[in-house]
């Protein structure tokens, strides 16, 4: 991944909404929340003004005017610059075309699942499967609402989220079936290790060979 002058993904989100038309930060946040972008990106709203200031500092945004609405403080309206549009497009190209090397948290947990033992692993995976079902339901409901507001091309990431949630649920369900049926190779050795704290002799040899 390229090292960017403004690497916070909130910067990408800001560029996406000012690409449409100039906006002040409060309006940027309102539009992003309305479109559910906080579900797509790790957004920390408290850093919005800092991110906007950094985008302006590096020439990706420029202030065009200040507006005053009633008794509210004066708000600065920003528009995207040619450099900002170029940065935005380059950033999206990178995100779409490059595999992120950072492993997901679930993968990290799976790599250590042996410490739980089969029975506890089954319980936790059942909980995860239930949560995945709830998430998929909420994602589908959100997609149905958003379809009333914007074309499908702007909702592809929501469809992707649903597909990934359902794919993970299928994988977890298959793994659970192996655990509950006892067909997972080595499951009894895993259970004995968890209960006694002693590796089976054949497993000790395997670990030593590594």
Backbone as ProteinMPNN parsed JSONL, in Angstrom:
{"seq_chain_A": "XXXXXXXXXXXXXXXXXXXXXXXXXXXXXXXXXXXXXXXXXXXXXXXXXXXXXXXXXXXXXXXXXXXXXXXXXXXXXXXXXXXXXXXXXXXXXXXXXXXXXXXXXXXXXXXXXXXXXXXXXXXXXXXXXXXXXXXXXXXXXXXXXXXXXXXXXXXXXXXXXXXXXXXXXXXXXXXXXXXXXXXXXXXXXXXXXXXXXXXXXXXXXXXXXX", "coords_chain_A": {"N_chain_A": [[0.835, -1.196, 0.0], [0.482, 2.219, -0.814], [2.184, 4.921, 0.77], [0.448, 7.584, 2.007], [-0.123, 11.153, 1.941], [-2.263, 12.021, 3.449], [-3.441, 9.603, 5.236], [-5.615, 8.591, 6.611], [-8.636, 6.88, 6.346], [-10.977, 8.292, 6.54], [-10.412, 10.591, 5.209], [-10.606, 9.792, 2.545], [-13.343, 9.342, 2.422], [-14.268, 11.968, 2.849], [-13.294, 13.267, 0.552], [-14.876, 11.97, -1.302], [-17.456, 13.046, -0.953], [-17.151, 15.792, -1.318], [-16.43, 15.807, -3.895], [-18.765, 15.797, -5.303], [-19.967, 18.304, -4.8], [-19.106, 21.532, -3.34], [-18.773, 21.565, 0.233], [-19.398, 22.162, 3.754], [-17.702, 21.014, 6.761], [-19.602, 20.003, 8.662], [-21.782, 19.361, 7.055], [-20.565, 17.485, 5.417], [-20.17, 15.351, 7.215], [-22.842, 14.78, 7.856], [-23.892, 13.889, 5.403], [-22.283, 11.632, 4.914], [-22.997, 9.998, 7.085], [-25.71, 9.653, 6.535], [-25.559, 8.114, 4.26], [-24.513, 5.821, 5.219], [-21.76, 5.402, 5.379], [-20.118, 5.076, 7.539], [-20.313, 2.469, 8.134], [-18.836, 1.256, 6.217], [-16.263, 2.207, 6.367], [-13.552, 2.683, 8.695], [-14.437, 4.989, 10.518], [-13.731, 7.773, 12.546], [-15.434, 10.123, 13.979], [-14.655, 12.288, 15.507], [-12.234, 13.109, 14.546], [-12.715, 14.446, 12.226], [-12.481, 17.264, 11.562], [-9.759, 17.63, 11.812], [-8.818, 15.938, 9.798], [-9.937, 17.178, 7.54], [-8.56, 19.613, 7.661], [-5.953, 18.674, 7.202], [-6.203, 17.667, 4.619], [-6.637, 20.054, 3.277], [-4.211, 21.322, 3.838], [-2.391, 19.792, 2.363], [-3.153, 20.366, -0.181], [-5.381, 19.124, -1.304], [-7.933, 19.881, -0.788], [-9.684, 23.034, -0.919], [-10.572, 26.106, 0.63], [-13.549, 27.842, -0.064], [-15.534, 29.591, 0.722], [-17.097, 31.189, 3.57], [-19.853, 30.452, 5.584], [-22.758, 31.505, 7.376], [-25.207, 30.346, 9.498], [-27.983, 31.306, 10.93], [-27.77, 31.45, 14.44], [-25.573, 29.886, 14.61], [-22.045, 28.972, 14.681], [-19.693, 30.375, 12.324], [-19.166, 28.66, 9.267], [-16.781, 26.977, 7.288], [-16.674, 26.447, 3.86], [-15.627, 23.884, 1.71], [-13.989, 22.892, -1.328], [-13.098, 20.339, -3.706], [-9.83, 20.035, -5.069], [-7.99, 19.953, -8.232], [-5.736, 18.337, -7.702], [-6.704, 16.989, -5.511], [-8.787, 15.508, -6.607], [-7.317, 13.82, -8.271], [-5.83, 12.449, -6.331], [-7.906, 11.167, -4.947], [-8.99, 9.436, -6.935], [-6.734, 7.844, -7.445], [-6.38, 6.637, -4.975], [-8.727, 5.133, -4.704], [-8.362, 3.39, -6.87], [-6.165, 1.944, -5.907], [-7.256, 0.707, -3.599], [-9.238, -0.911, -4.692], [-7.827, -2.559, -6.44], [-5.734, -3.802, -5.045], [-4.679, -6.307, -2.821], [-5.285, -6.28, 0.601], [-2.791, -6.649, 2.962], [-3.147, -6.906, 5.681], [-4.173, -9.056, 8.22], [-7.488, -10.224, 9.052], [-9.247, -9.869, 12.233], [-10.693, -12.138, 13.001], [-9.366, -14.208, 11.701], [-6.975, -14.178, 13.109], [-7.895, -15.069, 15.589], [-8.773, -17.646, 14.904], [-6.335, -18.826, 14.357], [-5.389, -19.358, 16.846], [-7.178, -21.015, 18.038], [-6.96, -23.501, 19.146], [-6.393, -23.365, 21.881], [-8.794, -23.16, 23.163], [-10.161, -25.556, 23.138], [-12.29, -28.163, 21.774], [-15.079, -28.142, 22.617], [-15.577, -25.612, 23.81], [-14.873, -24.036, 21.651], [-16.872, -24.747, 19.846], [-19.122, -23.61, 21.122], [-18.497, -20.841, 21.034], [-18.31, -20.424, 18.289], [-20.897, -20.966, 17.501], [-22.176, -18.791, 18.659], [-20.991, -16.778, 17.134], [-21.992, -17.427, 14.608], [-24.713, -16.928, 14.947], [-24.615, -14.146, 15.349], [-23.651, -13.368, 12.856], [-25.828, -14.019, 11.266], [-27.699, -12.15, 12.21], [-26.381, -9.802, 11.493], [-26.348, -9.985, 8.681], [-29.073, -9.833, 8.159], [-29.65, -7.195, 9.0], [-28.014, -5.807, 7.215], [-29.218, -6.414, 4.763], [-31.696, -5.187, 5.124], [-30.886, -2.508, 5.351], [-29.847, -2.156, 2.797], [-32.147, -2.395, 1.231], [-33.467, -0.037, 1.958], [-31.633, 1.932, 1.138], [-31.636, 1.565, -1.585], [-33.789, 2.951, -2.448], [-32.895, 5.496, -2.498], [-30.569, 5.872, -4.015], [-28.666, 4.988, -7.013], [-27.729, 1.593, -8.011], [-24.974, 1.378, -8.499], [-23.729, 2.893, -6.585], [-24.037, 1.41, -4.372], [-22.681, -0.901, -4.313], [-20.747, -1.667, -2.465], [-22.249, -2.324, -0.245], [-23.636, -4.564, -1.112], [-21.416, -6.207, -1.402], [-20.593, -6.43, 1.281], [-22.745, -7.914, 2.326], [-22.461, -10.283, 0.847], [-19.924, -11.135, 1.782], [-20.452, -11.487, 4.51], [-22.364, -13.552, 4.401], [-20.826, -15.52, 3.154], [-18.849, -15.985, 5.084], [-20.492, -16.955, 7.106], [-21.347, -19.348, 5.942], [-18.915, -20.739, 5.862], [-18.264, -20.914, 8.611], [-20.441, -22.419, 9.472], [-19.971, -24.865, 8.169], [-17.517, -25.629, 9.34], [-18.36, -25.849, 11.975], [-20.099, -28.011, 11.717], [-18.259, -30.061, 11.261], [-16.948, -30.071, 13.726], [-19.012, -30.621, 15.596], [-19.936, -33.076, 14.717], [-17.734, -34.6, 15.06], [-16.003, -35.218, 13.028], [-13.791, -33.779, 12.314], [-10.42, -34.032, 11.545], [-8.159, -35.173, 14.016], [-9.534, -34.201, 16.211], [-10.065, -35.493, 18.661], [-7.524, -35.761, 19.798], [-6.982, -33.08, 20.098], [-8.949, -32.431, 22.008], [-8.07, -33.989, 24.212], [-5.598, -32.81, 24.683], [-6.407, -30.257, 25.481], [-7.76, -30.883, 27.823], [-5.853, -32.184, 29.436], [-3.489, -30.837, 29.141], [-1.289, -31.868, 27.956], [0.556, -32.575, 25.092], [-0.283, -34.924, 22.538], [1.793, -37.737, 21.686], [2.349, -38.071, 18.921], [1.685, -35.576, 17.954], [3.508, -34.001, 19.305], [5.834, -34.804, 18.026], [5.305, -33.823, 15.508], [5.234, -31.024, 16.003], [7.89, -30.691, 16.849], [9.239, -31.271, 14.504], [8.635, -29.095, 12.999]], "CA_chain_A": [[0.0, 0.0, 0.0], [1.233, 3.463, -0.924], [2.12, 5.834, 1.922], [-0.23, 8.789, 1.531], [0.034, 12.354, 2.752], [-3.372, 11.889, 4.393], [-3.731, 8.18, 5.127], [-6.853, 8.256, 7.306], [-9.689, 6.591, 5.361], [-11.992, 9.345, 6.594], [-10.047, 11.519, 4.142], [-11.195, 9.26, 1.314], [-14.779, 9.6, 2.492], [-14.468, 13.412, 2.663], [-13.088, 13.568, -0.868], [-15.994, 11.43, -2.084], [-18.648, 13.897, -0.897], [-16.882, 17.117, -1.9], [-16.338, 15.625, -5.343], [-20.088, 16.118, -5.847], [-20.107, 19.762, -4.714], [-18.478, 22.052, -2.123], [-19.539, 21.353, 1.468], [-18.688, 22.439, 5.005], [-17.496, 19.745, 7.464], [-20.809, 19.475, 9.279], [-22.577, 18.752, 5.99], [-19.846, 16.272, 4.999], [-20.481, 14.292, 8.179], [-24.26, 14.434, 7.745], [-24.08, 13.105, 4.176], [-21.621, 10.331, 5.096], [-23.813, 9.202, 7.996], [-26.949, 9.315, 5.835], [-25.253, 7.069, 3.276], [-24.014, 4.645, 5.913], [-20.338, 5.182, 5.119], [-19.434, 4.669, 8.767], [-20.312, 1.003, 8.144], [-17.872, 0.812, 5.208], [-14.93, 2.706, 6.677], [-13.308, 2.877, 10.138], [-14.523, 6.439, 10.696], [-13.777, 8.378, 13.875], [-15.974, 11.442, 13.652], [-13.954, 13.327, 16.247], [-11.057, 13.557, 13.801], [-13.139, 14.989, 10.939], [-11.933, 18.586, 11.282], [-8.316, 17.451, 11.618], [-8.633, 15.348, 8.469], [-10.229, 18.232, 6.559], [-7.433, 20.554, 7.704], [-4.802, 18.04, 6.562], [-6.476, 17.63, 3.182], [-6.39, 21.408, 2.781], [-2.761, 21.574, 3.972], [-1.661, 19.117, 1.288], [-3.628, 20.824, -1.478], [-6.446, 18.289, -1.85], [-9.143, 20.693, -0.619], [-9.448, 24.474, -0.739], [-11.724, 26.834, 1.161], [-14.124, 28.731, -1.074], [-16.327, 30.631, 1.37], [-17.578, 30.927, 4.919], [-21.29, 30.71, 5.647], [-23.297, 31.604, 8.739], [-26.605, 29.91, 9.507], [-28.61, 31.695, 12.187], [-26.864, 31.719, 15.548], [-24.477, 28.914, 14.629], [-20.745, 29.537, 14.301], [-19.397, 30.442, 10.896], [-18.657, 27.396, 8.749], [-15.99, 27.093, 6.073], [-17.062, 25.527, 2.784], [-14.451, 23.413, 0.967], [-14.198, 22.16, -2.58], [-11.974, 19.492, -4.066], [-8.919, 20.614, -6.055], [-7.557, 18.942, -9.218], [-4.848, 17.385, -7.023], [-7.556, 16.179, -4.65], [-9.489, 14.524, -7.444], [-6.317, 12.837, -8.692], [-5.539, 11.621, -5.158], [-9.096, 10.366, -4.689], [-9.065, 8.369, -7.929], [-5.594, 6.947, -7.247], [-6.637, 5.913, -3.735], [-9.75, 4.13, -4.999], [-7.73, 2.368, -7.716], [-5.341, 1.097, -5.048], [-8.102, -0.095, -2.719], [-9.965, -1.91, -5.487], [-6.944, -3.465, -7.15], [-4.647, -4.34, -4.228], [-5.1, -7.105, -1.668], [-4.789, -5.738, 1.861], [-2.055, -7.709, 3.665], [-3.468, -6.97, 7.117], [-5.117, -10.148, 8.465], [-8.644, -9.865, 9.884], [-9.196, -10.313, 13.622], [-11.22, -13.498, 13.091], [-8.29, -15.116, 11.295], [-6.042, -14.245, 14.233], [-8.512, -15.928, 16.593], [-8.751, -19.03, 14.427], [-4.975, -19.358, 14.43], [-5.123, -19.704, 18.245], [-8.397, -21.633, 18.573], [-6.616, -24.719, 19.865], [-6.351, -23.15, 23.328], [-10.143, -23.212, 23.713], [-10.723, -26.904, 23.182], [-13.409, -28.291, 20.828], [-16.405, -27.802, 23.141], [-15.679, -24.163, 23.937], [-14.838, -23.499, 20.287], [-18.22, -24.929, 19.29], [-19.997, -22.605, 21.72], [-18.185, -19.505, 20.529], [-18.639, -20.365, 16.859], [-22.36, -20.855, 17.406], [-22.487, -17.382, 18.934], [-20.584, -15.987, 15.969], [-22.917, -17.714, 13.513], [-25.947, -16.19, 15.227], [-24.338, -12.727, 15.099], [-23.546, -13.183, 11.407], [-27.192, -14.014, 10.745], [-28.299, -10.85, 12.544], [-25.736, -8.767, 10.682], [-26.813, -10.102, 7.294], [-30.436, -9.319, 8.111], [-29.591, -5.736, 9.073], [-27.418, -5.315, 5.983], [-30.224, -6.493, 3.697], [-32.701, -4.148, 5.395], [-30.275, -1.221, 4.998], [-29.746, -2.103, 1.337], [-33.492, -2.132, 0.703], [-33.762, 1.386, 2.159], [-30.731, 2.749, 0.332], [-32.0, 1.43, -2.998], [-34.794, 3.969, -2.737], [-32.248, 6.801, -2.499], [-29.459, 6.014, -4.955], [-28.491, 3.885, -7.964], [-27.0, 0.423, -7.512], [-23.519, 1.543, -8.601], [-23.253, 3.495, -5.338], [-24.374, 0.495, -3.276], [-21.961, -2.15, -4.53], [-20.023, -2.069, -1.256], [-23.216, -2.944, 0.66], [-23.816, -5.917, -1.647], [-20.187, -6.938, -1.066], [-20.659, -6.732, 2.713], [-23.693, -9.013, 2.515], [-21.851, -11.491, 0.293], [-18.851, -11.57, 2.679], [-21.076, -11.98, 5.738], [-22.979, -14.845, 4.128], [-19.753, -16.478, 2.873], [-18.256, -16.347, 6.37], [-21.464, -17.792, 7.812], [-21.294, -20.694, 5.351], [-17.676, -21.392, 6.303], [-18.395, -21.225, 10.041], [-21.408, -23.51, 9.594], [-19.295, -26.093, 7.743], [-16.544, -25.972, 10.377], [-19.142, -26.295, 13.124], [-20.594, -29.364, 11.429], [-17.148, -30.983, 11.488], [-16.679, -30.141, 15.16], [-20.111, -31.269, 16.332], [-20.044, -34.473, 14.286], [-16.504, -35.288, 15.421], [-15.289, -35.656, 11.823], [-12.579, -32.984, 12.1], [-9.242, -34.834, 11.861], [-7.392, -34.766, 15.183], [-10.342, -33.522, 17.224], [-9.934, -36.144, 19.966], [-6.215, -35.367, 20.321], [-7.167, -31.682, 20.518], [-9.711, -32.431, 23.257], [-7.218, -34.513, 25.286], [-4.586, -31.789, 24.982], [-7.05, -29.183, 26.225], [-8.153, -31.367, 29.143], [-4.703, -32.623, 30.24], [-2.348, -29.937, 28.965], [-0.171, -32.615, 27.39], [0.438, -32.864, 23.669], [-0.116, -36.323, 22.163], [3.153, -38.017, 21.212], [2.49, -37.832, 17.484], [1.623, -34.14, 17.754], [4.793, -33.473, 19.764], [6.795, -35.043, 16.95], [4.977, -32.891, 14.429], [5.68, -29.695, 16.412], [9.343, -30.694, 16.859], [9.698, -31.248, 13.114], [8.417, -27.752, 12.447]], "C_chain_A": [[0.877, 1.256, 0.0], [1.092, 4.29, 0.359], [1.568, 7.172, 1.438], [-0.047, 9.955, 2.491], [-1.061, 12.438, 3.808], [-3.849, 10.448, 4.282], [-5.002, 7.727, 5.82], [-7.967, 8.043, 6.279], [-10.86, 7.56, 5.444], [-11.694, 10.396, 5.525], [-10.619, 11.085, 2.809], [-12.687, 9.549, 1.273], [-15.088, 11.081, 2.263], [-14.327, 13.781, 1.189], [-14.271, 13.089, -1.705], [-17.201, 12.359, -2.083], [-18.384, 15.304, -1.436], [-16.643, 17.023, -3.399], [-17.657, 16.02, -6.003], [-20.306, 17.628, -5.902], [-19.433, 20.236, -3.438], [-19.385, 21.861, -0.903], [-18.717, 21.834, 2.664], [-18.629, 21.134, 5.811], [-18.743, 19.159, 8.105], [-21.675, 18.767, 8.243], [-21.903, 17.475, 5.481], [-20.221, 15.105, 5.896], [-21.925, 13.83, 8.041], [-24.511, 13.545, 6.528], [-23.479, 11.711, 4.326], [-22.442, 9.427, 6.01], [-25.101, 8.759, 7.313], [-26.73, 8.154, 4.863], [-24.642, 5.819, 3.909], [-22.546, 4.37, 5.707], [-19.567, 4.793, 6.377], [-19.474, 3.155, 8.946], [-19.275, 0.44, 7.182], [-16.436, 1.139, 5.589], [-14.77, 2.852, 8.184], [-13.264, 4.364, 10.472], [-14.569, 6.82, 12.175], [-14.177, 9.834, 13.673], [-15.25, 12.566, 14.369], [-12.74, 13.874, 15.517], [-11.416, 14.214, 12.479], [-12.466, 16.321, 10.623], [-10.419, 18.526, 11.082], [-8.024, 16.903, 10.236], [-8.875, 16.388, 7.381], [-9.072, 19.223, 6.503], [-6.208, 19.965, 7.014], [-4.99, 17.939, 5.049], [-6.244, 19.003, 2.551], [-4.893, 21.712, 2.787], [-1.983, 20.977, 2.805], [-2.234, 19.412, -0.102], [-4.721, 19.998, -2.098], [-7.815, 18.96, -1.728], [-8.736, 22.158, -0.583], [-10.73, 25.125, -0.254], [-12.229, 27.803, 0.101], [-14.955, 29.848, -0.466], [-16.638, 30.227, 2.799], [-19.041, 31.301, 4.976], [-21.72, 30.743, 7.1], [-24.782, 31.306, 8.676], [-27.199, 30.233, 10.873], [-27.579, 32.022, 13.249], [-25.695, 30.756, 15.612], [-23.157, 29.573, 14.249], [-20.553, 29.514, 12.788], [-18.757, 29.133, 10.434], [-17.932, 27.621, 7.431], [-16.408, 26.008, 5.082], [-15.814, 25.185, 1.972], [-14.873, 22.765, -0.347], [-12.939, 21.348, -2.88], [-11.126, 20.188, -5.126], [-8.589, 19.551, -7.115], [-6.626, 17.897, -8.597], [-5.646, 16.451, -6.119], [-8.31, 15.122, -5.43], [-8.527, 13.43, -7.901], [-5.984, 11.889, -7.542], [-6.695, 10.669, -4.87], [-9.164, 9.174, -5.648], [-7.936, 7.359, -7.745], [-5.813, 6.067, -6.021], [-7.655, 4.8, -3.974], [-9.179, 3.02, -5.879], [-6.915, 1.395, -6.866], [-6.2, 0.172, -4.195], [-8.823, -1.205, -3.471], [-9.022, -2.972, -6.042], [-5.857, -4.127, -6.341], [-5.199, -5.108, -3.041], [-4.457, -6.529, -0.41], [-4.073, -6.844, 2.629], [-2.414, -7.851, 5.136], [-4.499, -8.053, 7.382], [-6.296, -9.69, 9.319], [-8.532, -10.456, 11.278], [-9.682, -11.761, 13.766], [-10.146, -14.519, 12.72], [-7.277, -15.276, 12.423], [-6.592, -15.167, 15.321], [-8.488, -17.392, 16.192], [-7.366, -19.646, 14.554], [-4.609, -19.804, 15.847], [-6.256, -20.521, 18.858], [-8.114, -22.898, 19.366], [-6.655, -24.56, 21.371], [-7.734, -23.283, 23.963], [-10.636, -24.634, 23.938], [-11.953, -26.972, 22.299], [-14.746, -27.801, 21.369], [-16.596, -26.291, 23.272], [-15.663, -23.487, 22.563], [-16.206, -23.606, 19.632], [-19.167, -23.86, 19.824], [-19.761, -21.226, 21.158], [-18.537, -19.365, 19.05], [-20.148, -20.311, 16.642], [-22.81, -19.421, 17.674], [-22.152, -16.515, 17.731], [-21.561, -16.184, 14.814], [-24.233, -16.972, 13.711], [-25.759, -14.701, 14.95], [-24.234, -12.443, 13.603], [-24.931, -13.168, 10.768], [-27.891, -12.692, 11.004], [-27.705, -9.745, 11.68], [-26.245, -8.803, 9.254], [-28.225, -9.558, 7.158], [-30.471, -7.797, 8.133], [-29.019, -5.144, 7.782], [-28.432, -5.342, 4.839], [-31.293, -5.421, 3.881], [-32.159, -2.775, 5.011], [-30.192, -1.073, 3.488], [-31.097, -1.796, 0.72], [-33.856, -0.652, 0.847], [-32.921, 2.263, 1.248], [-31.059, 2.672, -1.149], [-33.045, 2.459, -3.422], [-34.158, 5.34, -2.939], [-31.201, 6.98, -3.583], [-29.337, 4.804, -5.867], [-27.621, 2.773, -7.402], [-25.491, 0.621, -7.523], [-22.926, 2.143, -7.331], [-23.531, 2.609, -4.125], [-23.634, -0.827, -3.384], [-21.27, -2.616, -3.258], [-20.961, -2.715, -0.243], [-23.488, -4.378, 0.205], [-22.605, -6.789, -1.308], [-20.207, -7.348, 0.404], [-21.576, -7.927, 2.974], [-23.093, -10.322, 2.025], [-20.764, -12.03, 1.213], [-19.416, -12.127, 3.991], [-21.657, -13.373, 5.522], [-21.93, -15.91, 3.818], [-19.091, -16.93, 4.176], [-19.191, -17.264, 7.151], [-21.453, -19.219, 7.261], [-20.056, -21.447, 5.819], [-17.775, -21.812, 7.762], [-19.346, -22.403, 10.232], [-20.77, -24.852, 9.221], [-18.297, -26.563, 8.798], [-17.258, -26.495, 11.623], [-19.66, -27.715, 12.928], [-19.495, -30.395, 11.664], [-16.869, -31.159, 12.979], [-17.763, -30.923, 15.897], [-20.276, -32.733, 15.952], [-18.811, -35.291, 14.66], [-15.68, -35.745, 14.23], [-14.038, -34.834, 11.534], [-11.364, -33.838, 12.462], [-8.488, -34.283, 13.075], [-8.201, -34.175, 16.308], [-10.198, -34.167, 18.61], [-8.589, -35.813, 20.607], [-6.264, -33.929, 20.831], [-7.883, -31.635, 21.867], [-8.843, -32.914, 24.425], [-6.151, -33.49, 25.691], [-5.187, -30.673, 25.825], [-7.374, -29.617, 27.645], [-6.95, -31.681, 30.034], [-3.52, -31.674, 30.176], [-1.137, -30.618, 28.37], [-0.431, -32.902, 25.913], [0.547, -34.368, 23.435], [1.266, -36.534, 21.549], [3.317, -37.697, 19.738], [2.472, -36.334, 17.178], [2.924, -33.491, 18.222], [5.851, -33.641, 18.691], [6.58, -34.07, 15.814], [5.496, -31.487, 14.747], [7.204, -29.611, 16.391], [9.912, -30.617, 15.439], [9.552, -29.877, 12.478], [9.646, -26.933, 12.722]], "O_chain_A": [[1.874, 1.338, 0.717], [0.016, 4.348, 0.955], [2.152, 7.813, 0.564], [0.155, 9.769, 3.691], [-0.814, 12.876, 4.931], [-4.574, 10.101, 3.351], [-5.428, 6.587, 5.635], [-8.219, 8.91, 5.443], [-11.658, 7.642, 4.51], [-12.613, 11.022, 4.995], [-11.069, 11.92, 2.025], [-13.232, 9.944, 0.242], [-16.049, 11.418, 1.571], [-15.148, 14.521, 0.646], [-14.629, 13.721, -2.698], [-17.901, 12.461, -3.091], [-19.298, 15.943, -1.958], [-16.651, 18.036, -4.098], [-17.667, 16.518, -7.129], [-20.767, 18.165, -6.909], [-19.205, 19.433, -2.534], [-20.607, 21.979, -0.999], [-17.49, 21.904, 2.594], [-19.432, 20.234, 5.566], [-18.926, 17.942, 8.095], [-22.234, 17.705, 8.514], [-22.579, 16.5, 5.152], [-20.547, 14.017, 5.422], [-22.206, 12.633, 8.102], [-25.253, 12.566, 6.61], [-24.087, 10.723, 3.915], [-22.573, 8.232, 5.748], [-25.539, 7.622, 7.489], [-27.612, 7.317, 4.672], [-24.296, 4.869, 3.206], [-22.11, 3.226, 5.842], [-18.474, 4.236, 6.282], [-18.769, 2.607, 9.793], [-18.874, -0.718, 7.307], [-15.504, 0.442, 5.188], [-15.748, 3.117, 8.884], [-12.191, 4.931, 10.683], [-15.345, 6.262, 12.951], [-13.371, 10.665, 13.253], [-15.235, 13.695, 13.879], [-12.266, 14.968, 15.822], [-10.527, 14.515, 11.683], [-11.933, 16.493, 9.527], [-9.862, 19.278, 10.281], [-7.088, 17.35, 9.573], [-8.116, 16.473, 6.416], [-8.651, 19.627, 5.419], [-5.495, 20.682, 6.311], [-4.037, 18.109, 4.29], [-5.725, 19.108, 1.439], [-4.374, 22.298, 1.837], [-1.029, 21.582, 2.316], [-1.845, 18.78, -1.084], [-4.988, 20.131, -3.292], [-8.74, 18.641, -2.475], [-7.595, 22.489, -0.26], [-11.829, 24.752, -0.666], [-11.446, 28.496, -0.549], [-15.077, 30.925, -1.05], [-16.463, 29.072, 3.187], [-19.434, 32.354, 4.473], [-21.12, 30.088, 7.952], [-25.524, 31.922, 7.911], [-26.953, 29.527, 11.851], [-26.633, 32.771, 13.004], [-24.907, 30.795, 16.557], [-23.143, 30.605, 13.578], [-21.179, 28.727, 12.077], [-17.91, 28.57, 11.127], [-18.404, 28.359, 6.566], [-16.484, 24.826, 5.416], [-15.044, 26.067, 1.593], [-15.949, 22.178, -0.463], [-11.858, 21.641, -2.37], [-11.669, 20.867, -5.997], [-8.88, 18.372, -6.913], [-6.712, 16.713, -8.923], [-5.313, 15.274, -5.977], [-8.458, 13.986, -4.981], [-8.883, 12.251, -7.915], [-5.868, 10.679, -7.74], [-6.475, 9.492, -4.581], [-9.371, 8.039, -5.22], [-8.154, 6.155, -7.874], [-5.469, 4.885, -6.031], [-7.478, 3.673, -3.512], [-9.473, 1.844, -5.664], [-6.964, 0.182, -7.072], [-5.905, -1.018, -4.08], [-8.997, -2.307, -2.95], [-9.376, -4.149, -6.107], [-5.111, -4.944, -6.882], [-6.083, -4.621, -2.336], [-3.245, -6.317, -0.358], [-4.677, -7.876, 2.921], [-2.018, -8.827, 5.773], [-5.599, -7.993, 6.832], [-6.128, -8.859, 10.212], [-7.809, -11.429, 11.488], [-9.138, -12.52, 14.567], [-10.034, -15.569, 13.353], [-6.778, -16.374, 12.665], [-5.848, -15.953, 15.907], [-8.222, -18.271, 17.012], [-7.232, -20.839, 14.825], [-3.639, -20.538, 16.036], [-6.294, -20.701, 20.075], [-8.942, -23.321, 20.174], [-6.925, -25.529, 22.08], [-7.839, -23.497, 25.17], [-11.443, -24.88, 24.835], [-12.608, -25.952, 22.084], [-15.479, -27.113, 20.658], [-17.638, -25.753, 22.897], [-16.354, -22.492, 22.342], [-16.653, -22.683, 18.951], [-19.931, -23.27, 19.06], [-20.711, -20.511, 20.838], [-19.006, -18.314, 18.613], [-20.618, -19.675, 15.699], [-23.706, -18.903, 17.008], [-22.921, -15.633, 17.352], [-21.917, -15.229, 14.123], [-24.804, -16.448, 12.754], [-26.644, -14.061, 14.381], [-24.678, -11.394, 13.137], [-25.183, -12.399, 9.84], [-28.591, -12.169, 10.136], [-28.419, -8.867, 11.195], [-26.542, -7.758, 8.676], [-28.549, -8.9, 6.169], [-31.225, -7.177, 7.383], [-29.483, -4.106, 7.311], [-28.499, -4.408, 4.041], [-31.745, -4.817, 2.908], [-32.874, -1.967, 4.417], [-30.438, 0.009, 2.954], [-31.179, -1.011, -0.225], [-34.485, -0.079, -0.043], [-33.422, 3.22, 0.657], [-30.789, 3.616, -1.892], [-33.166, 2.791, -4.601], [-34.791, 6.246, -3.482], [-30.959, 8.1, -4.033], [-29.836, 3.725, -5.549], [-26.873, 2.974, -6.445], [-24.793, 0.095, -6.656], [-21.752, 1.926, -7.032], [-23.289, 3.012, -2.987], [-23.918, -1.767, -2.641], [-21.207, -3.816, -2.989], [-20.531, -3.563, 0.539], [-23.564, -5.293, 1.025], [-22.752, -7.963, -0.969], [-19.876, -8.486, 0.736], [-21.237, -8.831, 3.737], [-23.197, -11.349, 2.695], [-20.674, -13.24, 1.416], [-18.914, -13.121, 4.516], [-21.471, -14.266, 6.348], [-22.111, -17.074, 4.173], [-18.806, -18.114, 4.353], [-18.75, -18.227, 7.777], [-21.539, -20.183, 8.021], [-20.123, -22.635, 6.134], [-17.412, -22.935, 8.114], [-19.091, -23.283, 11.055], [-21.008, -25.859, 9.888], [-18.235, -27.751, 9.114], [-16.815, -27.46, 12.245], [-19.658, -28.521, 13.858], [-19.754, -31.473, 12.198], [-16.588, -32.266, 13.438], [-17.463, -31.784, 16.725], [-20.706, -33.543, 16.773], [-18.83, -36.519, 14.589], [-14.767, -36.557, 14.378], [-13.296, -35.153, 10.605], [-11.283, -34.325, 13.589], [-8.214, -33.085, 13.157], [-7.626, -33.688, 17.281], [-10.208, -33.464, 19.621], [-8.513, -35.607, 21.818], [-5.669, -33.6, 21.857], [-7.48, -30.894, 22.763], [-8.873, -32.323, 25.504], [-5.842, -33.325, 26.871], [-4.56, -30.197, 26.771], [-7.276, -28.816, 28.575], [-7.007, -31.473, 31.246], [-2.65, -31.696, 31.046], [-0.067, -30.017, 28.286], [-1.491, -33.403, 25.537], [1.378, -35.027, 24.06], [1.837, -35.615, 20.962], [4.324, -37.109, 19.343], [3.153, -35.873, 16.263], [3.393, -32.534, 17.606], [6.665, -32.747, 18.463], [7.532, -33.554, 15.227], [6.111, -30.835, 13.904], [7.763, -28.598, 15.973], [10.937, -29.976, 15.206], [10.263, -29.541, 11.531], [9.703, -25.76, 12.351]]}, "name": "protein", "num_of_chains": 1, "seq": "XXXXXXXXXXXXXXXXXXXXXXXXXXXXXXXXXXXXXXXXXXXXXXXXXXXXXXXXXXXXXXXXXXXXXXXXXXXXXXXXXXXXXXXXXXXXXXXXXXXXXXXXXXXXXXXXXXXXXXXXXXXXXXXXXXXXXXXXXXXXXXXXXXXXXXXXXXXXXXXXXXXXXXXXXXXXXXXXXXXXXXXXXXXXXXXXXXXXXXXXXXXXXXXXXX"}
